[in-house]
Amino acid sequence: MNYTSLFQFTHFQAFLFFAAVISVAFGFLGRRQPKDRIKYILWCFLLFLVVGIGIAWAMYPFSK
Amino acid sequence: MNEENTPTVPLPERSATVREHAVLNENRAWAVAIAGWLVPGLGHALQRMWGRAVVVFVAVGLLVVAGTSLRGNVFTSNGNDAFDSLGYIADLGTGSFYFLARAMEGAGADVSHAGGDYGTRFLATAGVLNLLAALHAFEAARGRKA
C-alpha cells in the first residue's frame, strides 16, 4: 500500500487538521463533563485558528 | 475513652498498612504511565476512562499516520545534531507507534516540500501529546487528577 497517498493537505487543511486533532485531545484530557469538553474543544480550536492566522499575518511583511 | 472509638488495629501496624498501600498505589501509577506511553490510551483504559483512552489512541494514531504519509522525518538515534536528538526523543514519545511510523516510511522522508515539514511536526506532536496523556494517566492513578 502506498501510504503517501493517504493524506494530502494544502497548508490551510494541514493547519485545520492539526488544530482539530489537538483540540479534541486537550478537551478530553482537560475536562470531565461532556458540556465542558465541547466548550473547551471549541475554545482551543478557536485559539489555534486566531493565534495561527495572527502569527501568519505578523510574519507576512518579512516573507519577501 | 469510648470503646467504639478505639481503633481495632494498633496504630503502628495501621500506619505500616497505609504505607504499603501507598507504595502499591505508586507502583501501580508507574505501571499505568509506562503502559500509556507504550500503547497510546492504554494508561487511561486500565483505569476505565474509555473516552479518554479512545481519543488519545485515535489522536496519536492519526497524527502518526498523517505525519508518515506526508513523508515527515522519523528521527533515529543516529542524529547529527541536538535538533535531531530532540526530534528522536519527541518521536519516541509515541511508544509502539514509533515502530509503526518506521515501518510505514517506505519511501523515506522528504522535507524538501512543505508537506514533509508538516509531517515531521505531526510526528513530534504525536509523541509529545502521548507523553502528556501518559502523565495525565499517571496523575489520575495517583488520585491527583481525574
N, CA and C atoms of all chains as a GROMACS GRO file, in nm:
protein
  630
    1MET      N    1   0.085  -0.121   0.000
    1MET     CA    2   0.000   0.000   0.000
    1MET      C    3   0.088   0.125   0.000
    2ASN      N    4   0.046   0.221  -0.080
    2ASN     CA    5   0.122   0.346  -0.084
    2ASN      C    6   0.068   0.443   0.022
    3TYR      N    7   0.139   0.452   0.132
    3TYR     CA    8   0.091   0.533   0.244
    3TYR      C    9   0.099   0.683   0.216
    4THR      N   10   0.182   0.720   0.120
    4THR     CA   11   0.198   0.863   0.094
    4THR      C   12   0.072   0.924   0.032
    5SER      N   13  -0.021   0.838  -0.018
    5SER     CA   14  -0.144   0.892  -0.078
    5SER      C   15  -0.259   0.902   0.023
    6LEU      N   16  -0.236   0.857   0.147
    6LEU     CA   17  -0.344   0.860   0.246
    6LEU      C   18  -0.385   1.002   0.282
    7PHE      N   19  -0.289   1.087   0.306
    7PHE     CA   20  -0.316   1.225   0.345
    7PHE      C   21  -0.242   1.320   0.251
    8GLN      N   22  -0.319   1.405   0.186
    8GLN     CA   23  -0.258   1.510   0.105
    8GLN      C   24  -0.326   1.641   0.146
    9PHE      N   25  -0.250   1.731   0.205
    9PHE     CA   26  -0.308   1.853   0.259
    9PHE      C   27  -0.254   1.976   0.189
   10THR      N   28  -0.339   2.078   0.178
   10THR     CA   29  -0.287   2.211   0.149
   10THR      C   30  -0.237   2.266   0.284
   11HIS      N   31  -0.174   2.382   0.282
   11HIS     CA   32  -0.124   2.442   0.407
   11HIS      C   33  -0.240   2.462   0.506
   12PHE      N   34  -0.350   2.517   0.454
   12PHE     CA   35  -0.461   2.551   0.544
   12PHE      C   36  -0.529   2.424   0.596
   13GLN      N   37  -0.539   2.322   0.512
   13GLN     CA   38  -0.600   2.196   0.557
   13GLN      C   39  -0.515   2.130   0.666
   14ALA      N   40  -0.383   2.134   0.648
   14ALA     CA   41  -0.292   2.077   0.749
   14ALA      C   42  -0.310   2.152   0.881
   15PHE      N   43  -0.323   2.282   0.871
   15PHE     CA   44  -0.343   2.368   0.988
   15PHE      C   45  -0.473   2.333   1.060
   16LEU      N   46  -0.582   2.316   0.982
   16LEU     CA   47  -0.712   2.281   1.041
   16LEU      C   48  -0.709   2.141   1.103
   17PHE      N   49  -0.645   2.048   1.034
   17PHE     CA   50  -0.634   1.910   1.083
   17PHE      C   51  -0.562   1.908   1.217
   18PHE      N   52  -0.448   1.975   1.222
   18PHE     CA   53  -0.368   1.980   1.345
   18PHE      C   54  -0.450   2.041   1.459
   19ALA      N   55  -0.512   2.157   1.431
   19ALA     CA   56  -0.590   2.227   1.534
   19ALA      C   57  -0.704   2.140   1.585
   20ALA      N   58  -0.773   2.071   1.493
   20ALA     CA   59  -0.888   1.989   1.532
   20ALA      C   60  -0.844   1.871   1.619
   21VAL      N   61  -0.742   1.799   1.575
   21VAL     CA   62  -0.698   1.680   1.650
   21VAL      C   63  -0.649   1.717   1.789
   22ILE      N   64  -0.567   1.820   1.798
   22ILE     CA   65  -0.511   1.858   1.928
   22ILE      C   66  -0.620   1.916   2.019
   23SER      N   67  -0.713   1.991   1.962
   23SER     CA   68  -0.821   2.049   2.044
   23SER      C   69  -0.907   1.940   2.106
   24VAL      N   70  -0.941   1.838   2.026
   24VAL     CA   71  -1.023   1.727   2.079
   24VAL      C   72  -0.947   1.654   2.190
   25ALA      N   73  -0.818   1.629   2.168
   25ALA     CA   74  -0.738   1.559   2.270
   25ALA      C   75  -0.731   1.644   2.398
   26PHE      N   76  -0.706   1.773   2.384
   26PHE     CA   77  -0.700   1.862   2.501
   26PHE      C   78  -0.835   1.863   2.574
   27GLY      N   79  -0.943   1.869   2.497
   27GLY     CA   80  -1.076   1.874   2.556
   27GLY      C   81  -1.105   1.751   2.640
   28PHE      N   82  -1.070   1.633   2.589
   28PHE     CA   83  -1.097   1.510   2.663
   28PHE      C   84  -1.003   1.493   2.782
   29LEU      N   85  -0.879   1.537   2.767
   29LEU     CA   86  -0.785   1.522   2.879
   29LEU      C   87  -0.809   1.628   2.987
   30GLY      N   88  -0.849   1.746   2.943
   30GLY     CA   89  -0.858   1.858   3.037
   30GLY      C   90  -0.990   1.874   3.108
   31ARG      N   91  -1.097   1.820   3.053
   31ARG     CA   92  -1.229   1.836   3.113
   31ARG      C   93  -1.297   1.702   3.130
   32ARG      N   94  -1.391   1.697   3.226
   32ARG     CA   95  -1.456   1.570   3.259
   32ARG      C   96  -1.600   1.562   3.206
   33GLN      N   97  -1.673   1.671   3.220
   33GLN     CA   98  -1.813   1.672   3.178
   33GLN      C   99  -1.825   1.698   3.027
   34PRO      N  100  -1.919   1.626   2.960
   34PRO     CA  101  -1.935   1.642   2.815
   34PRO      C  102  -1.954   1.788   2.770
   35LYS      N  103  -2.036   1.862   2.844
   35LYS     CA  104  -2.064   2.001   2.807
   35LYS      C  105  -1.936   2.086   2.818
   36ASP      N  106  -1.861   2.064   2.927
   36ASP     CA  107  -1.735   2.137   2.946
   36ASP      C  108  -1.634   2.100   2.838
   37ARG      N  109  -1.636   1.971   2.800
   37ARG     CA  110  -1.542   1.926   2.697
   37ARG      C  111  -1.570   1.996   2.564
   38ILE      N  112  -1.697   2.002   2.527
   38ILE     CA  113  -1.732   2.065   2.398
   38ILE      C  114  -1.690   2.211   2.399
   39LYS      N  115  -1.719   2.279   2.511
   39LYS     CA  116  -1.682   2.421   2.522
   39LYS      C  117  -1.530   2.438   2.509
   40TYR      N  118  -1.457   2.351   2.578
   40TYR     CA  119  -1.310   2.362   2.580
   40TYR      C  120  -1.251   2.329   2.442
   41ILE      N  121  -1.310   2.227   2.374
   41ILE     CA  122  -1.263   2.191   2.240
   41ILE      C  123  -1.281   2.309   2.145
   42LEU      N  124  -1.400   2.370   2.150
   42LEU     CA  125  -1.427   2.484   2.061
   42LEU      C  126  -1.336   2.601   2.094
   43TRP      N  127  -1.313   2.623   2.222
   43TRP     CA  128  -1.227   2.734   2.266
   43TRP      C  129  -1.083   2.712   2.219
   44CYS      N  130  -1.032   2.590   2.237
   44CYS     CA  131  -0.895   2.559   2.193
   44CYS      C  132  -0.884   2.573   2.041
   45PHE      N  133  -0.985   2.522   1.968
   45PHE     CA  134  -0.981   2.527   1.823
   45PHE      C  135  -0.980   2.673   1.775
   46LEU      N  136  -1.064   2.753   1.837
   46LEU     CA  137  -1.070   2.895   1.802
   46LEU      C  138  -0.936   2.964   1.829
   47LEU      N  139  -0.876   2.932   1.945
   47LEU     CA  140  -0.747   2.993   1.979
   47LEU      C  141  -0.638   2.950   1.880
   48PHE      N  142  -0.639   2.821   1.841
   48PHE     CA  143  -0.541   2.775   1.741
   48PHE      C  144  -0.555   2.856   1.613
   49LEU      N  145  -0.681   2.874   1.569
   49LEU     CA  146  -0.705   2.948   1.445
   49LEU      C  147  -0.658   3.093   1.457
   50VAL      N  148  -0.701   3.158   1.565
   50VAL     CA  149  -0.670   3.301   1.582
   50VAL      C  150  -0.519   3.321   1.594
   51VAL      N  151  -0.455   3.241   1.679
   51VAL     CA  152  -0.310   3.257   1.700
   51VAL      C  153  -0.233   3.220   1.573
   52GLY      N  154  -0.274   3.109   1.507
   52GLY     CA  155  -0.204   3.066   1.385
   52GLY      C  156  -0.213   3.169   1.274
   53ILE      N  157  -0.335   3.216   1.249
   53ILE     CA  158  -0.354   3.316   1.142
   53ILE      C  159  -0.288   3.448   1.183
   54GLY      N  160  -0.295   3.481   1.312
   54GLY     CA  161  -0.230   3.603   1.361
   54GLY      C  162  -0.080   3.600   1.339
   55ILE      N  163  -0.017   3.486   1.371
   55ILE     CA  164   0.129   3.474   1.351
   55ILE      C  165   0.162   3.480   1.202
   56ALA      N  166   0.076   3.415   1.120
   56ALA     CA  167   0.100   3.417   0.975
   56ALA      C  168   0.097   3.560   0.921
   57TRP      N  169  -0.002   3.637   0.967
   57TRP     CA  170  -0.011   3.776   0.921
   57TRP      C  171   0.106   3.859   0.976
   58ALA      N  172   0.146   3.832   1.100
   58ALA     CA  173   0.257   3.907   1.158
   58ALA      C  174   0.386   3.880   1.084
   59MET      N  175   0.401   3.758   1.029
   59MET     CA  176   0.525   3.724   0.957
   59MET      C  177   0.523   3.767   0.812
   60TYR      N  178   0.405   3.801   0.763
   60TYR     CA  179   0.389   3.830   0.620
   60TYR      C  180   0.485   3.939   0.568
   61PRO      N  181   0.504   4.052   0.642
   61PRO     CA  182   0.595   4.155   0.591
   61PRO      C  183   0.739   4.107   0.574
   62PHE      N  184   0.777   4.003   0.648
   62PHE     CA  185   0.916   3.955   0.640
   62PHE      C  186   0.934   3.840   0.540
   63SER      N  187   0.826   3.805   0.471
   63SER     CA  188   0.834   3.688   0.383
   63SER      C  189   0.894   3.719   0.247
   64LYS      N  190   0.912   3.847   0.216
   64LYS     CA  191   0.966   3.882   0.083
   64LYS      C  192   1.112   3.925   0.090
   65MET      N  193  -1.196   0.682   7.746
   65MET     CA  194  -1.218   0.676   7.602
   65MET      C  195  -1.328   0.575   7.568
   66ASN      N  196  -1.417   0.615   7.482
   66ASN     CA  197  -1.526   0.527   7.440
   66ASN      C  198  -1.469   0.407   7.364
   67GLU      N  199  -1.525   0.288   7.397
   67GLU     CA  200  -1.472   0.166   7.335
   67GLU      C  201  -1.497   0.162   7.183
   68GLU      N  202  -1.609   0.226   7.143
   68GLU     CA  203  -1.642   0.226   6.999
   68GLU      C  204  -1.538   0.302   6.915
   69ASN      N  205  -1.476   0.402   6.977
   69ASN     CA  206  -1.378   0.483   6.903
   69ASN      C  207  -1.238   0.423   6.906
   70THR      N  208  -1.220   0.315   6.981
   70THR     CA  209  -1.087   0.254   6.989
   70THR      C  210  -1.055   0.185   6.857
   71PRO      N  211  -0.938   0.218   6.794
   71PRO     CA  212  -0.906   0.153   6.667
   71PRO      C  213  -0.886   0.004   6.686
   72THR      N  214  -0.939  -0.076   6.595
   72THR     CA  215  -0.927  -0.222   6.607
   72THR      C  216  -0.785  -0.267   6.577
   73VAL      N  217  -0.714  -0.193   6.488
   73VAL     CA  218  -0.576  -0.228   6.455
   73VAL      C  219  -0.485  -0.131   6.529
   74PRO      N  220  -0.382  -0.181   6.597
   74PRO     CA  221  -0.290  -0.090   6.668
   74PRO      C  222  -0.228   0.011   6.571
   75LEU      N  223  -0.199   0.130   6.622
   75LEU     CA  224  -0.155   0.241   6.537
   75LEU      C  225  -0.030   0.212   6.453
   76PRO      N  226   0.079   0.155   6.509
   76PRO     CA  227   0.197   0.129   6.427
   76PRO      C  228   0.167   0.035   6.311
   77GLU      N  229   0.084  -0.070   6.339
   77GLU     CA  230   0.050  -0.165   6.232
   77GLU      C  231  -0.034  -0.099   6.125
   78ARG      N  232  -0.124  -0.013   6.172
   78ARG     CA  233  -0.212   0.056   6.077
   78ARG      C  234  -0.132   0.148   5.986
   79SER      N  235  -0.034   0.222   6.041
   79SER     CA  236   0.045   0.312   5.958
   79SER      C  237   0.132   0.234   5.861
   80ALA      N  238   0.176   0.113   5.903
   80ALA     CA  239   0.253   0.029   5.812
   80ALA      C  240   0.166  -0.015   5.695
   81THR      N  241   0.040  -0.048   5.723
   81THR     CA  242  -0.053  -0.088   5.617
   81THR      C  243  -0.078   0.028   5.521
   82VAL      N  244  -0.092   0.146   5.577
   82VAL     CA  245  -0.114   0.265   5.494
   82VAL      C  246   0.006   0.289   5.405
   83ARG      N  247   0.126   0.272   5.464
   83ARG     CA  248   0.250   0.293   5.385
   83ARG      C  249   0.257   0.192   5.271
   84GLU      N  250   0.228   0.065   5.302
   84GLU     CA  251   0.231  -0.040   5.199
   84GLU      C  252   0.132  -0.009   5.088
   85HIS      N  253   0.014   0.037   5.128
   85HIS     CA  254  -0.089   0.071   5.031
   85HIS      C  255  -0.041   0.186   4.941
   86ALA      N  256   0.025   0.284   5.002
   86ALA     CA  257   0.076   0.399   4.925
   86ALA      C  258   0.182   0.354   4.826
   87VAL      N  259   0.271   0.263   4.869
   87VAL     CA  260   0.376   0.212   4.780
   87VAL      C  261   0.314   0.134   4.665
   88LEU      N  262   0.214   0.051   4.696
   88LEU     CA  263   0.145  -0.026   4.592
   88LEU      C  264   0.079   0.067   4.490
   89ASN      N  265   0.014   0.172   4.544
   89ASN     CA  266  -0.053   0.269   4.458
   89ASN      C  267   0.048   0.340   4.368
   90GLU      N  268   0.162   0.373   4.424
   90GLU     CA  269   0.268   0.442   4.348
   90GLU      C  270   0.321   0.350   4.236
   91ASN      N  271   0.344   0.223   4.270
   91ASN     CA  272   0.392   0.127   4.170
   91ASN      C  273   0.289   0.110   4.058
   92ARG      N  274   0.162   0.105   4.098
   92ARG     CA  275   0.055   0.089   4.000
   92ARG      C  276   0.050   0.212   3.908
   93ALA      N  277   0.071   0.330   3.966
   93ALA     CA  278   0.068   0.453   3.886
   93ALA      C  279   0.182   0.453   3.783
   94TRP      N  280   0.300   0.406   3.824
   94TRP     CA  281   0.412   0.397   3.728
   94TRP      C  282   0.383   0.297   3.618
   95ALA      N  283   0.321   0.184   3.656
   95ALA     CA  284   0.286   0.083   3.555
   95ALA      C  285   0.185   0.140   3.455
   96VAL      N  286   0.089   0.217   3.506
   96VAL     CA  287  -0.012   0.281   3.419
   96VAL      C  288   0.056   0.380   3.324
   97ALA      N  289   0.151   0.458   3.377
   97ALA     CA  290   0.220   0.558   3.294
   97ALA      C  291   0.301   0.491   3.183
   98ILE      N  292   0.371   0.384   3.218
   98ILE     CA  293   0.453   0.314   3.118
   98ILE      C  294   0.364   0.248   3.013
   99ALA      N  295   0.251   0.189   3.059
   99ALA     CA  296   0.156   0.128   2.964
   99ALA      C  297   0.099   0.235   2.870
  100GLY      N  298   0.069   0.352   2.927
  100GLY     CA  299   0.014   0.461   2.847
  100GLY      C  300   0.114   0.514   2.746
  101TRP      N  301   0.241   0.509   2.781
  101TRP     CA  302   0.344   0.553   2.686
  101TRP      C  303   0.362   0.448   2.576
  102LEU      N  304   0.367   0.321   2.613
  102LEU     CA  305   0.392   0.215   2.515
  102LEU      C  306   0.278   0.203   2.414
  103VAL      N  307   0.156   0.203   2.464
  103VAL     CA  308   0.038   0.196   2.375
  103VAL      C  309  -0.049   0.317   2.406
  104PRO      N  310  -0.056   0.415   2.316
  104PRO     CA  311  -0.134   0.536   2.343
  104PRO      C  312  -0.278   0.502   2.387
  105GLY      N  313  -0.318   0.557   2.501
  105GLY     CA  314  -0.454   0.537   2.551
  105GLY      C  315  -0.465   0.422   2.651
  106LEU      N  316  -0.367   0.334   2.656
  106LEU     CA  317  -0.377   0.217   2.744
  106LEU      C  318  -0.375   0.258   2.892
  107GLY      N  319  -0.302   0.363   2.924
  107GLY     CA  320  -0.297   0.411   3.062
  107GLY      C  321  -0.435   0.451   3.112
  108HIS      N  322  -0.513   0.514   3.025
  108HIS     CA  323  -0.649   0.553   3.062
  108HIS      C  324  -0.743   0.432   3.058
  109ALA      N  325  -0.722   0.343   2.962
  109ALA     CA  326  -0.808   0.225   2.951
  109ALA      C  327  -0.796   0.138   3.076
  110LEU      N  328  -0.676   0.128   3.131
  110LEU     CA  329  -0.656   0.048   3.253
  110LEU      C  330  -0.733   0.106   3.372
  111GLN      N  331  -0.765   0.234   3.362
  111GLN     CA  332  -0.842   0.298   3.470
  111GLN      C  333  -0.989   0.317   3.432
  112ARG      N  334  -1.028   0.249   3.325
  112ARG     CA  335  -1.166   0.252   3.275
  112ARG      C  336  -1.210   0.391   3.233
  113MET      N  337  -1.116   0.472   3.186
  113MET     CA  338  -1.151   0.602   3.130
  113MET      C  339  -1.157   0.583   2.978
  114TRP      N  340  -1.267   0.521   2.934
  114TRP     CA  341  -1.274   0.474   2.796
  114TRP      C  342  -1.270   0.587   2.694
  115GLY      N  343  -1.344   0.695   2.721
  115GLY     CA  344  -1.349   0.807   2.626
  115GLY      C  345  -1.210   0.865   2.602
  116ARG      N  346  -1.139   0.889   2.712
  116ARG     CA  347  -1.005   0.945   2.701
  116ARG      C  348  -0.911   0.846   2.630
  117ALA      N  349  -0.926   0.718   2.662
  117ALA     CA  350  -0.840   0.617   2.601
  117ALA      C  351  -0.857   0.616   2.449
  118VAL      N  352  -0.982   0.618   2.405
  118VAL     CA  353  -1.010   0.613   2.260
  118VAL      C  354  -0.958   0.740   2.193
  119VAL      N  355  -0.984   0.854   2.254
  119VAL     CA  356  -0.943   0.981   2.193
  119VAL      C  357  -0.790   0.990   2.183
  120VAL      N  358  -0.720   0.949   2.288
  120VAL     CA  359  -0.573   0.954   2.284
  120VAL      C  360  -0.520   0.859   2.176
  121PHE      N  361  -0.576   0.737   2.172
  121PHE     CA  362  -0.533   0.640   2.072
  121PHE      C  363  -0.555   0.692   1.930
  122VAL      N  364  -0.673   0.745   1.906
  122VAL     CA  365  -0.707   0.792   1.770
  122VAL      C  366  -0.626   0.917   1.735
  123ALA      N  367  -0.612   1.011   1.830
  123ALA     CA  368  -0.540   1.135   1.802
  123ALA      C  369  -0.393   1.106   1.771
  124VAL      N  370  -0.329   1.026   1.856
  124VAL     CA  371  -0.187   0.994   1.833
  124VAL      C  372  -0.173   0.913   1.704
  125GLY      N  373  -0.263   0.817   1.684
  125GLY     CA  374  -0.258   0.736   1.562
  125GLY      C  375  -0.275   0.818   1.436
  126LEU      N  376  -0.374   0.909   1.438
  126LEU     CA  377  -0.398   0.994   1.321
  126LEU      C  378  -0.276   1.081   1.289
  127LEU      N  379  -0.217   1.139   1.395
  127LEU     CA  380  -0.101   1.226   1.374
  127LEU      C  381   0.018   1.146   1.318
  128VAL      N  382   0.036   1.024   1.369
  128VAL     CA  383   0.147   0.941   1.320
  128VAL      C  384   0.124   0.901   1.175
  129VAL      N  385   0.003   0.856   1.143
  129VAL     CA  386  -0.025   0.813   1.005
  129VAL      C  387  -0.017   0.933   0.909
  130ALA      N  388  -0.075   1.047   0.951
  130ALA     CA  389  -0.069   1.166   0.865
  130ALA      C  390   0.076   1.212   0.849
  131GLY      N  391   0.150   1.214   0.958
  131GLY     CA  392   0.290   1.258   0.952
  131GLY      C  393   0.373   1.170   0.861
  132THR      N  394   0.351   1.040   0.869
  132THR     CA  395   0.428   0.947   0.786
  132THR      C  396   0.386   0.957   0.640
  133SER      N  397   0.255   0.967   0.616
  133SER     CA  398   0.209   0.972   0.476
  133SER      C  399   0.246   1.105   0.410
  134LEU      N  400   0.267   1.209   0.492
  134LEU     CA  401   0.316   1.336   0.434
  134LEU      C  402   0.468   1.334   0.416
  135ARG      N  403   0.526   1.220   0.446
  135ARG     CA  404   0.671   1.196   0.435
  135ARG      C  405   0.751   1.284   0.529
  136GLY      N  406   0.704   1.289   0.652
  136GLY     CA  407   0.779   1.360   0.756
  136GLY      C  408   0.900   1.279   0.798
  137ASN      N  409   0.989   1.346   0.870
  137ASN     CA  410   1.113   1.281   0.913
  137ASN      C  411   1.089   1.202   1.041
  138VAL      N  412   1.109   1.071   1.035
  138VAL     CA  413   1.104   0.989   1.158
  138VAL      C  414   1.248   0.977   1.206
  139PHE      N  415   1.281   1.050   1.310
  139PHE     CA  416   1.422   1.056   1.354
  139PHE      C  417   1.468   0.924   1.414
  140THR      N  418   1.595   0.897   1.396
  140THR     CA  419   1.655   0.776   1.455
  140THR      C  420   1.759   0.819   1.559
  141SER      N  421   1.817   0.721   1.625
  141SER     CA  422   1.916   0.752   1.730
  141SER      C  423   2.048   0.802   1.669
  142ASN      N  424   2.064   0.791   1.537
  142ASN     CA  425   2.188   0.835   1.472
  142ASN      C  426   2.177   0.981   1.428
  143GLY      N  427   2.132   1.068   1.516
  143GLY     CA  428   2.115   1.208   1.479
  143GLY      C  429   2.248   1.281   1.465
  144ASN      N  430   2.247   1.384   1.379
  144ASN     CA  431   2.370   1.460   1.356
  144ASN      C  432   2.386   1.574   1.454
  145ASP      N  433   2.276   1.627   1.503
  145ASP     CA  434   2.286   1.742   1.594
  145ASP      C  435   2.180   1.734   1.704
  146ALA      N  436   2.178   1.838   1.786
  146ALA     CA  437   2.087   1.838   1.902
  146ALA      C  438   1.941   1.836   1.858
  147PHE      N  439   1.911   1.902   1.745
  147PHE     CA  440   1.772   1.904   1.699
  147PHE      C  441   1.725   1.765   1.657
  148ASP      N  442   1.816   1.690   1.594
  148ASP     CA  443   1.782   1.551   1.557
  148ASP      C  444   1.756   1.467   1.682
  149SER      N  445   1.840   1.489   1.784
  149SER     CA  446   1.823   1.413   1.909
  149SER      C  447   1.691   1.449   1.977
  150LEU      N  448   1.659   1.580   1.977
  150LEU     CA  449   1.531   1.622   2.035
  150LEU      C  450   1.414   1.563   1.958
  151GLY      N  451   1.427   1.564   1.825
  151GLY     CA  452   1.324   1.505   1.740
  151GLY      C  453   1.307   1.357   1.768
  152TYR      N  454   1.420   1.289   1.792
  152TYR     CA  455   1.416   1.146   1.823
  152TYR      C  456   1.342   1.122   1.955
  153ILE      N  457   1.372   1.205   2.054
  153ILE     CA  458   1.304   1.191   2.185
  153ILE      C  459   1.154   1.215   2.169
  154ALA      N  460   1.120   1.320   2.092
  154ALA     CA  461   0.977   1.350   2.069
  154ALA      C  462   0.909   1.235   1.996
  155ASP      N  463   0.974   1.182   1.892
  155ASP     CA  464   0.915   1.071   1.815
  155ASP      C  465   0.900   0.946   1.902
  156LEU      N  466   0.998   0.922   1.989
  156LEU     CA  467   0.990   0.805   2.078
  156LEU      C  468   0.873   0.816   2.175
  157GLY      N  469   0.826   0.937   2.197
  157GLY     CA  470   0.712   0.960   2.286
  157GLY      C  471   0.587   0.885   2.241
  158THR      N  472   0.580   0.848   2.113
  158THR     CA  473   0.461   0.775   2.065
  158THR      C  474   0.464   0.628   2.106
  159GLY      N  475   0.573   0.585   2.170
  159GLY     CA  476   0.582   0.446   2.216
  159GLY      C  477   0.588   0.348   2.101
  160SER      N  478   0.496   0.252   2.102
  160SER     CA  479   0.499   0.148   1.997
  160SER      C  480   0.468   0.206   1.860
  161PHE      N  481   0.400   0.320   1.855
  161PHE     CA  482   0.366   0.381   1.726
  161PHE      C  483   0.490   0.433   1.653
  162TYR      N  484   0.598   0.450   1.727
  162TYR     CA  485   0.724   0.491   1.661
  162TYR      C  486   0.766   0.384   1.561
  163PHE      N  487   0.751   0.258   1.602
  163PHE     CA  488   0.791   0.148   1.514
  163PHE      C  489   0.694   0.135   1.396
  164LEU      N  490   0.568   0.170   1.420
  164LEU     CA  491   0.470   0.174   1.312
  164LEU      C  492   0.512   0.279   1.208
  165ALA      N  493   0.553   0.396   1.260
  165ALA     CA  494   0.597   0.504   1.170
  165ALA      C  495   0.721   0.462   1.092
  166ARG      N  496   0.813   0.394   1.159
  166ARG     CA  497   0.934   0.348   1.090
  166ARG      C  498   0.899   0.247   0.981
  167ALA      N  499   0.801   0.161   1.013
  167ALA     CA  500   0.761   0.059   0.916
  167ALA      C  501   0.689   0.121   0.795
  168MET      N  502   0.615   0.231   0.820
  168MET     CA  503   0.536   0.292   0.714
  168MET      C  504   0.617   0.382   0.622
  169GLU      N  505   0.729   0.434   0.672
  169GLU     CA  506   0.802   0.531   0.591
  169GLU      C  507   0.890   0.459   0.488
  170GLY      N  508   0.824   0.387   0.399
  170GLY     CA  509   0.897   0.310   0.300
  170GLY      C  510   0.982   0.396   0.208
  171ALA      N  511   0.923   0.507   0.162
  171ALA     CA  512   0.993   0.592   0.066
  171ALA      C  513   1.090   0.690   0.134
  172GLY      N  514   1.093   0.689   0.265
  172GLY     CA  515   1.182   0.781   0.338
  172GLY      C  516   1.124   0.920   0.349
  173ALA      N  517   1.192   1.003   0.426
  173ALA     CA  518   1.143   1.139   0.449
  173ALA      C  519   1.170   1.228   0.327
  174ASP      N  520   1.081   1.325   0.306
  174ASP     CA  521   1.103   1.425   0.201
  174ASP      C  522   1.062   1.560   0.257
  175VAL      N  523   1.160   1.629   0.314
  175VAL     CA  524   1.129   1.759   0.374
  175VAL      C  525   1.162   1.874   0.279
  176SER      N  526   1.179   1.841   0.150
  176SER     CA  527   1.202   1.947   0.052
  176SER      C  528   1.071   2.020   0.020
  177HIS      N  529   0.959   1.957   0.056
  177HIS     CA  530   0.828   2.021   0.037
  177HIS      C  531   0.769   2.054   0.173
  178ALA      N  532   0.673   2.148   0.172
  178ALA     CA  533   0.610   2.190   0.298
  178ALA      C  534   0.540   2.071   0.365
  179GLY      N  535   0.482   1.981   0.284
  179GLY     CA  536   0.412   1.866   0.338
  179GLY      C  537   0.501   1.780   0.427
  180GLY      N  538   0.623   1.759   0.382
  180GLY     CA  539   0.718   1.680   0.460
  180GLY      C  540   0.751   1.747   0.593
  181ASP      N  541   0.763   1.877   0.589
  181ASP     CA  542   0.790   1.954   0.711
  181ASP      C  543   0.673   1.943   0.808
  182TYR      N  544   0.552   1.956   0.753
  182TYR     CA  545   0.433   1.939   0.838
  182TYR      C  546   0.431   1.798   0.898
  183GLY      N  547   0.466   1.701   0.816
  183GLY     CA  548   0.468   1.563   0.863
  183GLY      C  549   0.562   1.545   0.981
  184THR      N  550   0.680   1.607   0.971
  184THR     CA  551   0.778   1.600   1.081
  184THR      C  552   0.718   1.656   1.210
  185ARG      N  553   0.648   1.770   1.196
  185ARG     CA  554   0.585   1.833   1.314
  185ARG      C  555   0.471   1.746   1.369
  186PHE      N  556   0.394   1.685   1.278
  186PHE     CA  557   0.284   1.598   1.324
  186PHE      C  558   0.338   1.482   1.407
  187LEU      N  559   0.448   1.424   1.359
  187LEU     CA  560   0.507   1.308   1.430
  187LEU      C  561   0.557   1.351   1.568
  188ALA      N  562   0.626   1.466   1.573
  188ALA     CA  563   0.678   1.514   1.702
  188ALA      C  564   0.562   1.548   1.796
  189THR      N  565   0.457   1.609   1.741
  189THR     CA  566   0.341   1.644   1.824
  189THR      C  567   0.273   1.520   1.878
  190ALA      N  568   0.265   1.415   1.795
  190ALA     CA  569   0.204   1.288   1.840
  190ALA      C  570   0.280   1.236   1.962
  191GLY      N  571   0.412   1.242   1.957
  191GLY     CA  572   0.494   1.194   2.068
  191GLY      C  573   0.473   1.276   2.194
  192VAL      N  574   0.473   1.407   2.180
  192VAL     CA  575   0.458   1.494   2.298
  192VAL      C  576   0.316   1.481   2.355
  193LEU      N  577   0.217   1.468   2.265
  193LEU     CA  578   0.079   1.451   2.311
  193LEU      C  579   0.064   1.320   2.389
  194ASN      N  580   0.130   1.215   2.340
  194ASN     CA  581   0.121   1.085   2.409
  194ASN      C  582   0.190   1.092   2.545
  195LEU      N  583   0.302   1.164   2.553
  195LEU     CA  584   0.370   1.180   2.683
  195LEU      C  585   0.280   1.256   2.780
  196LEU      N  586   0.212   1.358   2.728
  196LEU     CA  587   0.119   1.435   2.812
  196LEU      C  588   0.005   1.346   2.862
  197ALA      N  589  -0.047   1.261   2.773
  197ALA     CA  590  -0.155   1.170   2.811
  197ALA      C  591  -0.107   1.068   2.914
  198ALA      N  592   0.016   1.018   2.896
  198ALA     CA  593   0.072   0.922   2.993
  198ALA      C  594   0.089   0.988   3.130
  199LEU      N  595   0.132   1.115   3.129
  199LEU     CA  596   0.147   1.189   3.254
  199LEU      C  597   0.011   1.210   3.321
  200HIS      N  598  -0.091   1.239   3.239
  200HIS     CA  599  -0.227   1.257   3.290
  200HIS      C  600  -0.277   1.126   3.354
  201ALA      N  601  -0.250   1.014   3.286
  201ALA     CA  602  -0.292   0.883   3.338
  201ALA      C  603  -0.219   0.853   3.469
  202PHE      N  604  -0.091   0.890   3.475
  202PHE     CA  605  -0.010   0.869   3.597
  202PHE      C  606  -0.069   0.948   3.714
  203GLU      N  607  -0.101   1.074   3.688
  203GLU     CA  608  -0.158   1.158   3.794
  203GLU      C  609  -0.296   1.107   3.837
  204ALA      N  610  -0.374   1.060   3.740
  204ALA     CA  611  -0.507   1.006   3.772
  204ALA      C  612  -0.494   0.881   3.858
  205ALA      N  613  -0.394   0.797   3.825
  205ALA     CA  614  -0.374   0.674   3.903
  205ALA      C  615  -0.330   0.705   4.045
  206ARG      N  616  -0.263   0.817   4.064
  206ARG     CA  617  -0.221   0.856   4.199
  206ARG      C  618  -0.335   0.928   4.274
  207GLY      N  619  -0.445   0.950   4.204
  207GLY     CA  620  -0.560   1.014   4.267
  207GLY      C  621  -0.551   1.164   4.273
  208ARG      N  622  -0.460   1.220   4.195
  208ARG     CA  623  -0.444   1.366   4.199
  208ARG      C  624  -0.530   1.439   4.097
  209LYS      N  625  -0.570   1.368   3.992
  209LYS     CA  626  -0.644   1.434   3.884
  209LYS      C  627  -0.739   1.334   3.822
  210ALA      N  628  -0.852   1.378   3.778
  210ALA     CA  629  -0.943   1.288   3.705
  210ALA      C  630  -1.015   1.370   3.600
   0.00000   0.00000   0.00000
